[in-house]
């Protein structure tokens, strides 16, 4: 059975070129063409294609909004984003809209064929340049999240957390920092609230993960530091 494809692109020459190339594959059939997002939605409802090759920037309605509307109503349809630009915003917004693949228009035709076959089998395909954008965004987001967690803690709270993770009890921390046990417990409660954690064990794991301590703590026997 042929893979039924709709091509959405505002440039007729691009649609015609893709159609010729795709239909040279024995298992692929271009069942419709659209020059903007609105027409793509209409064609999808009428033809129910397996795959839509979707240009990101089109008049009237772009590929991102069209993909979101189509995939909300027809989640089994597969969308592959296609763009001239490796713009981070376009890539991430298209993927958030539900696209299962994303390629740049200067990719090799074989890459598009591979992408179509992969998304049909419920896998994802990103061209190397696009994959790099996604990885950098993930790493940057993870780093920002870690920094946000640490920056939410005051220097004193970070010090208390470090000592807790090293197995110190409240009375020991109070003596080391020259503050009262009550103040230590107040810091501890604030740390738990800021980091959305409930136990000393979770705090210890956080401190180790974020490099606030390099020591391996003793086994945590209770949920308190008294």
Secondary structure, 3 states (H helix, E strand, C coil): CCEEEEEECCCHHHHHHHHHHHCCCCCEEEEEEECCHHHHHHHHHHHCCCEEEEECCCCCCCHHHHHHHHHHHCCCCEEEEEECCCCHHHHHHHHHCCCCEEEECCCCHHHHHHHHHHHHCCCCEECHHHHHHHHHHHHHHHHHHHHHHHHCCCHHHHHHHHHHHCCCCHHHHHHHHCCCHHHHHHHHHHHHHHHCCCCHHHHHHHHHHCCCCCCCCCCCCCCCCC
